[in-house]
Amino acid sequence: MNTHASNFLKSLYSGLCIGLGGTVYLSCDNKLLGSFLFGLGLFTILNFGFNLFTGKVGYFVNHKPSYLGFLAIVWIGNFAGTFLFAKMMAVTRYADVLVAKADALCKIKDADNPVSLLVLGIFCGMLMFIAADGFKTVQNVVGQAIVVFLPVMVFILSGFEHCIADMFYFSLANDFSLSMFRALIVISVGNAIGGGLIPLMKKFV
């Protein structure tokens, strides 16, 4: 398998994992429990070395411009994975409840303004870099779990915007409007800015 195909497949798997996290979050009436269980998606991605846009984008400050091509493949692959997971859930007996909850989330995002989405995306990007980089640097399993699950809980409970999770919610709600795509782009840019802040600081401090 060539490199591009392998990267796409690893990105698609990540999308499926985020779909899993999004599904359990929507299924929990308790937001604290739902935000914690959502973290299983990111933990699985990092543990198996899959490609998640919000876990990779922060490293763009340390790579050549060609890295942007890799990020584009990851973004598209993540979208494909979340879309696939959403469409599979849409044919199950849980579809009505999940779609209704996803639709309510999407209405909030669709109605938001670009500056708000950008800022919320930046803070989420910072937290996702902390999780992804921390998983690589922490040497014990307990520490790795803490450094992954805590940032996920914080971004969800704070209402920060994660572009790949939003891909799943939009796909589940079948919201493919222009405002949805505009929101995804703005959030993705915010995630990239937030993800790059810490490695950028480390280059100069």
N, C-alpha and C positions, 0 to 999 in steps of 0.2 A: 504494500500500500504506500503511495507517495505521501510526502509530508503534508500537503494541503488537505488531502482526503483524511489523513490521520487526525490532523488538527480539527477538521470539521466534525468528525465523529466524536472526538473527545468533548467538543463544544456542545454537540447535540445531547450527549449523555448528561452534561451539566444542566442543560435546559430541563431534562427529565427530572433531575434531582431537585431543581428549584420548583418544578411543578409539584413534586411530592411535598416539599416544604410548604408551598402555598396552599395545597389541599388540606393538610392537617391544620394549618392556621385557620382557614375558613371553617373547618369542622369543629373548632373549639369555641365554646361560649366564653371561656376564661381567656382573656387576652394574654395574661402572663404565661399561662401554660402553652398557649398557641405559639407565642413568640419563642419560647424555649424549644419546642418541638420543631419549629421551622429550621432551627440550627442544624438539625440532622442532615438537611440537604447540603449545606455548605461543608459540614464535616465530612460527608461522603465524597464530595468533589475533591477536597484537599487530600483526603486519605488515599484516593485512587489516582490522583494526578490528572484529573480532568481539567478542561479549560473553561473558566468562568470569566466573563468580561470584567466584572468588578474586582476580581482577584488578580487579574493580569494587567489592567490598564494603568495602574499606578507606576509600573516599571517603565513606562514609555520615556521617562526622563533619563533613563540609563541606556537606552537603545538608539540605534540608527533609525532614520525615517522609515525604513523598510518594515519596522516593527508594526507600523500602522496597518499594513496589509494583513499581518497576522491577527491584529485586533479586529479588523473588519470580518475576517472569517469566523472568529470566535463569536462576535456579536450576532452574525447571521445564524450560526449554528445553535447558539443559545435560544434565539427566537424560534428556530425550527423545533427544538426540543420542548420548549414550553408550549408551543402551539399543538404539538403532537399529544402531549400529556393532557392538555385541556380538552382536546377533541375526544380523547379516550374517556375522560371523566364525564363528558357530556352525554354519553350513551349509557351511563350507569343509573341505578336507582337513586343516587345522591345528587343527580344533576340539578334538579329544581332548586334545592337549597343552596348548593354551591354557586350556581349561576346568579341567583338573586343576591347573594352576598358580594360576589365579584362585581356585579353590575352597580351596586351601591358604592363600592370603592371607586369604580371607574368614573362615576358621575362626579365625585369629589375632585378627582384628578383632571377630568375634562374641563371643569369649571374654574380651575386654578389658573393663576397668571404665570407667565414664563419666569419672572424673577423669583417667585416663590418656589416653583419647581426646581429652578437652578440651585438655589440655596439649600433646599432640602436634599437635593442630589449630591451636593458637595459634602455635606456632613455624613451622608451615607457612604460616600466614596472613601472618606477618611476611615470610617469604622471598618469597612471591608478590607482596606489595606492593612489595618492593624491585625485583623483576623488572619488574612492570608500570609502576611509576613511573619506574624507571631507563630503560626503553625510550623513554619520552616525553621524558626530559630529556637523555639522551646524544645527542650530535650526529653521531656517525659510526657506520657500519655495524658495524665491528669491536667497538666499545664496546657497541653495542646487543646484539650476539650474546653477548658475555661476560656482560653484566648479566642476560640471560635464562637462558642455559644453566647458569651456575654455581649460582644459587639452586635451580633444578630438581634438579641433581645433589645438592646438599646435602640438600634435603628428602627425596629418595628414599633416599640412602645412610644418612641419620640415622634413617630409619623414621618420619618425621613424616607426619601424616595430611592428605590432600588430598581434600576431599569429592567433587569431580567425578571424580577418578581412581577413587575408591572406588565411585562410581556405576557406572563401567564394569566394575570387577572383580565387583561384586555381580550386575550384569546378566549378565555372561559366565558366572558360576557358577550363575545362575538362583536366587540366594538372595534371596528377597523376604519373609523372615521379619520378625517384629516387632522382633527384636534388631537386624536390619540397618537398619531404618528409624530405630530409636532411635539407633544408632551414627551414621548419616548426619546426623541432627539435631544431635547433640552435636558432631560434627566440624565441621559447618557453622557452629555458634555459635563454636567455637574459631577457625576460619578468620576469622570476622568480627572477633572480639576482636583477634587477632593482626594482621590487616590494618589495623585502626584505630589501633593503638598509635603508629605513626610519625607519621601525619598529626595525631593528637591531640596528640602531643608538640610538633609544629611550630606548633600553634595557641597554645601557652602558653610556648614557649621562644624 
